[in-house]
Amino acid sequence: MNAFAGQIFALFLLFVIFTPIERLFALHKDKKVFRRGFTTDILHILFNRFISDVLGFVVIVTIAISISLYTNPVLRELIASQPLWLQGLQAIVVANVFGYFAHRIVHTVPFLWRFHAIHHSSEQLDWLASARNHPLDQVFSRAFVFIPLFIMGFTAEVFGAYLVISLFHGIFLHSNVRFKLNFLRGILATPHYHHWHHSNHPEAVNKNYAGQFPVLDILFGTYYFPKEITPYIYGVNEKVPKGYFGQLKYPFRPEVR
């Protein structure tokens, strides 16, 4: 099976898994399966991986190897010699800390926000909306997380496990489900928590940056999680194009502010 066929199979599998769940436990019951922007997000999930993977590999490996030449190999050897389960726990903590700040940076630096705004332009959230990302935004965010992991010496198995876990958790966070899971409040990121991050309610703008552990938002003053209400306005104030290619070009338009 070639890479593109694998992408189509993965897309089909995710559709089969998440669509029934969203229909049975919908947060916003008026949202249709083939909603506005469905085709655009399909193109994102089919093509962005190839663009971001190639660019990301070149950028991340080049920078990581260059930096590692000037770092002490003792730390790398020490980390790599640990049991995989311990490496995994450490990698999750490191990735989440760096991921939090990467996410906060793309929200606060105007030039980087141009790229990240594509992800936030979805006016309806579901599992497929997680795929709407500008490739350069993905490269930046991945570099911010993977370069420290590479430099510190975590093994390939740990990288692979973290990628799989973060991928499926990220899809779940965007899904249109009404599970509030309040018992995980402040402990683990949930759809209710992440939907507030995507909302366009003024009180929730620039909140909930953490990928998996909301304690980071609590520590740095960016936590927002009202128990009894759910967001109903999503998207951004900018006029982001609706089509895939328009979204790829959007950050480079001179009129973007």
C-alpha beads as a LAMMPS data file, in Angstrom:
LAMMPS data file: protein, C-alpha beads

257 atoms
256 bonds

1 atom types
1 bond types

-500.0 500.0 xlo xhi
-500.0 500.0 ylo yhi
-500.0 500.0 zlo zhi

Masses

1 110.0

Atoms # bond

1 1 1 0.000 0.000 0.000
2 1 1 1.535 3.329 -1.051
3 1 1 1.485 6.415 1.162
4 1 1 -1.489 8.097 -0.539
5 1 1 -3.586 4.927 -0.436
6 1 1 -2.692 4.658 3.244
7 1 1 -3.967 8.193 3.793
8 1 1 -7.280 7.370 2.130
9 1 1 -7.644 4.193 4.196
10 1 1 -6.866 6.091 7.420
11 1 1 -9.405 8.761 6.473
12 1 1 -12.057 6.119 5.817
13 1 1 -11.292 4.394 9.124
14 1 1 -11.541 7.652 11.092
15 1 1 -14.825 8.474 9.342
16 1 1 -16.265 5.076 10.270
17 1 1 -15.142 5.408 13.903
18 1 1 -15.965 9.028 14.696
19 1 1 -19.061 9.750 12.590
20 1 1 -21.398 7.361 14.459
21 1 1 -20.048 8.576 17.812
22 1 1 -20.700 12.196 16.854
23 1 1 -24.191 11.372 15.632
24 1 1 -25.105 9.511 18.813
25 1 1 -23.508 11.915 21.301
26 1 1 -23.523 15.214 19.418
27 1 1 -22.703 18.398 21.290
28 1 1 -24.207 20.534 18.522
29 1 1 -27.007 18.438 17.096
30 1 1 -27.664 20.746 14.163
31 1 1 -24.212 20.089 12.680
32 1 1 -24.361 17.975 9.533
33 1 1 -21.856 15.245 8.663
34 1 1 -21.094 16.845 5.295
35 1 1 -20.989 20.314 6.738
36 1 1 -19.614 23.482 5.244
37 1 1 -15.856 23.133 4.733
38 1 1 -15.999 19.320 4.634
39 1 1 -14.254 19.094 1.252
40 1 1 -11.619 21.632 2.290
41 1 1 -10.745 19.613 5.379
42 1 1 -10.607 16.394 3.356
43 1 1 -7.956 18.019 1.152
44 1 1 -6.074 19.145 4.253
45 1 1 -5.977 15.633 5.667
46 1 1 -4.971 14.088 2.322
47 1 1 -2.242 16.484 1.228
48 1 1 -0.902 18.355 4.252
49 1 1 0.837 15.315 5.630
50 1 1 3.104 15.025 2.605
51 1 1 3.959 18.721 2.582
52 1 1 4.522 19.040 6.325
53 1 1 6.330 15.699 6.628
54 1 1 8.899 16.559 3.968
55 1 1 9.460 20.111 5.171
56 1 1 9.363 19.055 8.797
57 1 1 11.900 16.288 8.280
58 1 1 14.353 18.628 6.567
59 1 1 13.948 21.443 9.093
60 1 1 13.810 19.345 12.268
61 1 1 16.643 16.964 11.408
62 1 1 18.904 19.752 10.149
63 1 1 18.421 21.922 13.238
64 1 1 18.461 19.019 15.708
65 1 1 21.691 17.520 14.346
66 1 1 23.351 20.937 14.247
67 1 1 22.474 21.621 17.878
68 1 1 23.293 18.112 19.076
69 1 1 26.873 18.520 17.822
70 1 1 27.380 21.044 20.607
71 1 1 25.560 19.193 23.388
72 1 1 26.890 16.715 25.921
73 1 1 26.247 13.136 24.713
74 1 1 26.110 11.858 28.312
75 1 1 22.523 13.114 28.756
76 1 1 21.432 11.470 25.492
77 1 1 22.976 8.168 26.500
78 1 1 21.461 8.353 29.970
79 1 1 17.945 8.987 28.648
80 1 1 18.180 6.368 25.892
81 1 1 19.344 3.723 28.401
82 1 1 16.176 4.055 30.502
83 1 1 13.202 1.679 30.195
84 1 1 10.804 2.665 27.428
85 1 1 7.934 3.317 29.846
86 1 1 10.029 5.823 31.795
87 1 1 11.241 7.492 28.613
88 1 1 7.628 7.713 27.504
89 1 1 6.503 9.517 30.640
90 1 1 9.410 11.940 30.421
91 1 1 8.838 12.563 26.711
92 1 1 5.165 13.362 27.301
93 1 1 6.081 15.941 29.942
94 1 1 8.802 17.539 27.795
95 1 1 6.604 17.562 24.673
96 1 1 3.682 19.131 26.519
97 1 1 5.760 21.897 28.087
98 1 1 7.377 22.860 24.785
99 1 1 4.079 22.348 22.966
100 1 1 2.296 24.736 25.331
101 1 1 4.749 27.541 24.606
102 1 1 4.787 26.824 20.870
103 1 1 0.995 27.079 20.852
104 1 1 1.032 30.270 22.869
105 1 1 3.624 31.824 20.558
106 1 1 1.612 31.178 17.387
107 1 1 -1.355 32.903 19.025
108 1 1 0.580 35.977 20.119
109 1 1 3.111 36.615 17.315
110 1 1 1.113 38.260 14.483
111 1 1 3.173 36.742 11.645
112 1 1 2.809 33.209 13.039
113 1 1 -0.884 33.757 13.775
114 1 1 -1.459 34.215 10.031
115 1 1 -0.637 30.528 9.612
116 1 1 -2.323 29.255 12.777
117 1 1 -5.514 31.177 11.975
118 1 1 -6.210 28.556 9.299
119 1 1 -6.692 25.942 12.018
120 1 1 -9.033 28.230 13.942
121 1 1 -11.066 29.239 10.899
122 1 1 -13.435 26.257 11.250
123 1 1 -16.846 27.559 12.249
124 1 1 -18.021 24.067 13.194
125 1 1 -15.886 21.617 15.122
126 1 1 -15.767 17.892 14.572
127 1 1 -13.094 15.194 14.261
128 1 1 -12.261 16.286 10.706
129 1 1 -11.662 19.907 11.720
130 1 1 -8.503 18.754 13.492
131 1 1 -6.935 18.264 10.052
132 1 1 -7.300 21.902 9.008
133 1 1 -3.762 23.200 9.475
134 1 1 -1.360 25.224 7.372
135 1 1 1.672 22.984 6.665
136 1 1 4.122 25.667 7.802
137 1 1 2.231 26.035 11.066
138 1 1 2.584 22.287 11.560
139 1 1 6.305 22.404 10.797
140 1 1 6.863 25.154 13.361
141 1 1 4.879 23.412 16.088
142 1 1 6.480 20.038 15.452
143 1 1 9.969 21.540 15.407
144 1 1 9.331 23.238 18.752
145 1 1 8.442 19.854 20.272
146 1 1 10.523 17.285 18.398
147 1 1 13.874 19.070 18.402
148 1 1 14.144 19.022 22.238
149 1 1 13.080 15.348 22.256
150 1 1 15.700 14.502 19.628
151 1 1 18.466 16.449 21.349
152 1 1 17.697 14.814 24.690
153 1 1 18.086 11.362 23.157
154 1 1 14.644 9.773 23.331
155 1 1 14.457 6.616 21.230
156 1 1 12.545 6.135 17.972
157 1 1 10.018 3.877 19.721
158 1 1 9.150 6.661 22.149
159 1 1 8.778 9.137 19.276
160 1 1 6.447 6.759 17.461
161 1 1 4.294 6.080 20.506
162 1 1 3.987 9.775 21.305
163 1 1 2.983 10.570 17.705
164 1 1 0.196 7.974 17.717
165 1 1 -1.148 9.026 21.125
166 1 1 -1.076 12.756 20.338
167 1 1 -2.672 12.199 16.917
168 1 1 -5.716 10.327 18.212
169 1 1 -6.061 12.522 21.270
170 1 1 -5.979 15.608 19.037
171 1 1 -8.732 14.222 16.820
172 1 1 -10.858 13.405 19.864
173 1 1 -10.394 16.922 21.286
174 1 1 -11.969 18.467 18.181
175 1 1 -14.845 16.000 17.919
176 1 1 -18.441 17.150 18.188
177 1 1 -19.318 15.204 21.335
178 1 1 -21.089 16.288 24.483
179 1 1 -18.809 14.419 26.907
180 1 1 -17.796 17.083 29.418
181 1 1 -15.790 14.622 31.536
182 1 1 -15.675 17.086 34.417
183 1 1 -13.867 14.541 36.602
184 1 1 -10.817 15.173 34.361
185 1 1 -11.121 18.927 34.842
186 1 1 -7.630 20.401 35.189
187 1 1 -6.015 16.970 34.756
188 1 1 -6.403 15.909 31.128
189 1 1 -7.534 17.870 28.077
190 1 1 -11.059 16.966 26.936
191 1 1 -13.254 18.049 24.003
192 1 1 -15.153 20.463 26.261
193 1 1 -11.868 22.069 27.341
194 1 1 -10.490 22.304 23.797
195 1 1 -13.715 23.544 22.246
196 1 1 -13.385 26.630 24.417
197 1 1 -9.936 27.183 22.912
198 1 1 -11.522 27.190 19.448
199 1 1 -14.467 29.332 20.423
200 1 1 -14.781 32.933 19.332
201 1 1 -16.345 34.050 22.604
202 1 1 -14.348 37.087 23.848
203 1 1 -13.845 35.640 27.321
204 1 1 -12.229 32.486 25.915
205 1 1 -9.881 34.004 23.329
206 1 1 -6.248 32.958 23.867
207 1 1 -7.105 30.394 26.514
208 1 1 -6.462 26.648 26.916
209 1 1 -3.200 26.251 25.008
210 1 1 -2.178 22.935 26.567
211 1 1 -2.261 19.902 24.326
212 1 1 -2.833 17.257 26.992
213 1 1 -2.356 18.676 30.485
214 1 1 -4.452 21.740 31.450
215 1 1 -2.298 22.209 34.555
216 1 1 0.034 24.182 32.278
217 1 1 -2.755 26.665 31.580
218 1 1 -3.540 26.830 35.287
219 1 1 0.113 27.564 36.098
220 1 1 0.484 30.263 33.439
221 1 1 -2.917 31.929 33.790
222 1 1 -4.506 30.828 30.501
223 1 1 -7.069 28.351 31.827
224 1 1 -10.770 28.685 30.996
225 1 1 -13.257 25.919 31.723
226 1 1 -16.811 26.899 32.700
227 1 1 -18.633 23.772 33.850
228 1 1 -22.227 24.463 32.993
229 1 1 -22.055 26.131 29.574
230 1 1 -20.616 25.101 26.217
231 1 1 -19.291 27.277 23.387
232 1 1 -21.531 27.855 20.377
233 1 1 -19.513 30.405 18.354
234 1 1 -16.364 29.197 16.619
235 1 1 -13.972 30.611 14.051
236 1 1 -11.945 33.805 13.742
237 1 1 -12.702 37.430 12.976
238 1 1 -10.428 37.419 9.925
239 1 1 -11.874 36.569 6.515
240 1 1 -10.004 33.338 5.893
241 1 1 -10.694 31.806 2.452
242 1 1 -13.000 28.790 2.407
243 1 1 -11.022 26.718 -0.097
244 1 1 -7.903 24.635 0.503
245 1 1 -5.560 26.437 -1.881
246 1 1 -6.822 29.829 -0.752
247 1 1 -5.989 28.846 2.814
248 1 1 -2.477 27.791 1.807
249 1 1 -1.892 31.226 0.236
250 1 1 -3.709 33.245 2.895
251 1 1 -0.757 33.940 5.259
252 1 1 1.297 35.379 2.397
253 1 1 -1.298 37.913 1.261
254 1 1 -0.005 41.449 1.908
255 1 1 -3.412 42.671 3.063
256 1 1 -3.481 40.212 5.963
257 1 1 -2.986 42.014 9.271

Bonds

1 1 1 2
2 1 2 3
3 1 3 4
4 1 4 5
5 1 5 6
6 1 6 7
7 1 7 8
8 1 8 9
9 1 9 10
10 1 10 11
11 1 11 12
12 1 12 13
13 1 13 14
14 1 14 15
15 1 15 16
16 1 16 17
17 1 17 18
18 1 18 19
19 1 19 20
20 1 20 21
21 1 21 22
22 1 22 23
23 1 23 24
24 1 24 25
25 1 25 26
26 1 26 27
27 1 27 28
28 1 28 29
29 1 29 30
30 1 30 31
31 1 31 32
32 1 32 33
33 1 33 34
34 1 34 35
35 1 35 36
36 1 36 37
37 1 37 38
38 1 38 39
39 1 39 40
40 1 40 41
41 1 41 42
42 1 42 43
43 1 43 44
44 1 44 45
45 1 45 46
46 1 46 47
47 1 47 48
48 1 48 49
49 1 49 50
50 1 50 51
51 1 51 52
52 1 52 53
53 1 53 54
54 1 54 55
55 1 55 56
56 1 56 57
57 1 57 58
58 1 58 59
59 1 59 60
60 1 60 61
61 1 61 62
62 1 62 63
63 1 63 64
64 1 64 65
65 1 65 66
66 1 66 67
67 1 67 68
68 1 68 69
69 1 69 70
70 1 70 71
71 1 71 72
72 1 72 73
73 1 73 74
74 1 74 75
75 1 75 76
76 1 76 77
77 1 77 78
78 1 78 79
79 1 79 80
80 1 80 81
81 1 81 82
82 1 82 83
83 1 83 84
84 1 84 85
85 1 85 86
86 1 86 87
87 1 87 88
88 1 88 89
89 1 89 90
90 1 90 91
91 1 91 92
92 1 92 93
93 1 93 94
94 1 94 95
95 1 95 96
96 1 96 97
97 1 97 98
98 1 98 99
99 1 99 100
100 1 100 101
101 1 101 102
102 1 102 103
103 1 103 104
104 1 104 105
105 1 105 106
106 1 106 107
107 1 107 108
108 1 108 109
109 1 109 110
110 1 110 111
111 1 111 112
112 1 112 113
113 1 113 114
114 1 114 115
115 1 115 116
116 1 116 117
117 1 117 118
118 1 118 119
119 1 119 120
120 1 120 121
121 1 121 122
122 1 122 123
123 1 123 124
124 1 124 125
125 1 125 126
126 1 126 127
127 1 127 128
128 1 128 129
129 1 129 130
130 1 130 131
131 1 131 132
132 1 132 133
133 1 133 134
134 1 134 135
135 1 135 136
136 1 136 137
137 1 137 138
138 1 138 139
139 1 139 140
140 1 140 141
141 1 141 142
142 1 142 143
143 1 143 144
144 1 144 145
145 1 145 146
146 1 146 147
147 1 147 148
148 1 148 149
149 1 149 150
150 1 150 151
151 1 151 152
152 1 152 153
153 1 153 154
154 1 154 155
155 1 155 156
156 1 156 157
157 1 157 158
158 1 158 159
159 1 159 160
160 1 160 161
161 1 161 162
162 1 162 163
163 1 163 164
164 1 164 165
165 1 165 166
166 1 166 167
167 1 167 168
168 1 168 169
169 1 169 170
170 1 170 171
171 1 171 172
172 1 172 173
173 1 173 174
174 1 174 175
175 1 175 176
176 1 176 177
177 1 177 178
178 1 178 179
179 1 179 180
180 1 180 181
181 1 181 182
182 1 182 183
183 1 183 184
184 1 184 185
185 1 185 186
186 1 186 187
187 1 187 188
188 1 188 189
189 1 189 190
190 1 190 191
191 1 191 192
192 1 192 193
193 1 193 194
194 1 194 195
195 1 195 196
196 1 196 197
197 1 197 198
198 1 198 199
199 1 199 200
200 1 200 201
201 1 201 202
202 1 202 203
203 1 203 204
204 1 204 205
205 1 205 206
206 1 206 207
207 1 207 208
208 1 208 209
209 1 209 210
210 1 210 211
211 1 211 212
212 1 212 213
213 1 213 214
214 1 214 215
215 1 215 216
216 1 216 217
217 1 217 218
218 1 218 219
219 1 219 220
220 1 220 221
221 1 221 222
222 1 222 223
223 1 223 224
224 1 224 225
225 1 225 226
226 1 226 227
227 1 227 228
228 1 228 229
229 1 229 230
230 1 230 231
231 1 231 232
232 1 232 233
233 1 233 234
234 1 234 235
235 1 235 236
236 1 236 237
237 1 237 238
238 1 238 239
239 1 239 240
240 1 240 241
241 1 241 242
242 1 242 243
243 1 243 244
244 1 244 245
245 1 245 246
246 1 246 247
247 1 247 248
248 1 248 249
249 1 249 250
250 1 250 251
251 1 251 252
252 1 252 253
253 1 253 254
254 1 254 255
255 1 255 256
256 1 256 257
